[in-house]
Amino acid sequence: MIGDLAKGQEKSNIVLIEDSSDYPGRGVLCSFITSLAERVDEVHIVCYDGRSTDIKSHIDVSSCKIYDGHSDILNWNSTASLNVTVDLIPFLKDKNNFHGNKKIAVVIDSLSQLILYRSASYTCQVIHKLAHTQCLGCEVEQVVCLLHEDLHDHMACSLVEHTASTIIKMKKPSTDQYTHGCDVFHKKISGKITQISENFSLTDNFEIKDVKEVSKVISLQSSAEDSQVDPAANLTFNLTLTDKEKKARSQVKLPYTYDQQRQEDTLSKSVGEGKIFYQPDEIDDFDEEDPDDDLDI
């Protein structure tokens, strides 16, 4: 699964790579960048992390544009460059000439700085707009983000995870034969959700190889287009009526209701006696079914 995702054979709008100090994920991020550089016109790499600024020394940057958002991350020096106080989308539009025929990808390394200095909700809005709208004026093939999970609480991580269509959580491989391990949670375009644990290795060129599936769980995601379930199906008793039964039911006069003729007959026979008549209004919620119909009486 992770190999297909990195190569673009499995589509995903927003890919979130969650790592920690023990199990780094920048190598997997570089694998996505290398693949994206072959599939799109431009790869825009936003570097909020200090170590990510040297990413150009590890990959072919001929079709990549790298933005340093770490050197003056809080704009203390007023350098007017990218930092966490600058809104990313207007910045990218101002620095580039995007048009409808151009296909790009956006890589953010990492989201942790935005979450720490702005907020998790703001960060989710940014990556959602980048992937799901024409806010940049061109087609965005994919948004790939790195998140240092051990820097944030569960609530912040959950918010970002709900925004992503694919989550790759780095972990220790189950055997020493492999260099990396991960848990993948992937929402397919068809609506199917795939959860899988895998071991794999990375080459010096950030190529993912020797992928080994450890465990896999697949469940079907419900959608609005699914057919409605009939609650009366597969019951031991019948809740529906035939047309003949409906016609016969409509002709039955219940004992506590009075039409005009029956009311006149009763009044003429009951001189000097008090009578109570119930005449339902048109707006009454009137149930014509016999509540004792299923009893053998």
Secondary structure, DSSP 8 states (H G I E B T S, - for coil): -HHHHHHTSS--SEEEEEE-SSS--HHHHHHHHHHHHHHSSEEEEEE-SGGGGGGGGTS--TTEEEEE-STTTT-TT---S--TTS-HHHHHHHHS---TT-EEEEEEE-HHHHHHHT-HHHHHHHHHHHHHS-TTSSEEEEEEEEEEGGGS-HHHHHHHHHH-SEEEEEE--SSTT-SEEEEEEEE-TTSEEEEEEEEEEE-TT--EEEEEEEEEEEEE---TTS----TTTT-SS-----HHHHHHHHT---TT---HHHHHHHHHT-TT---------TTS----S-TTTTS--
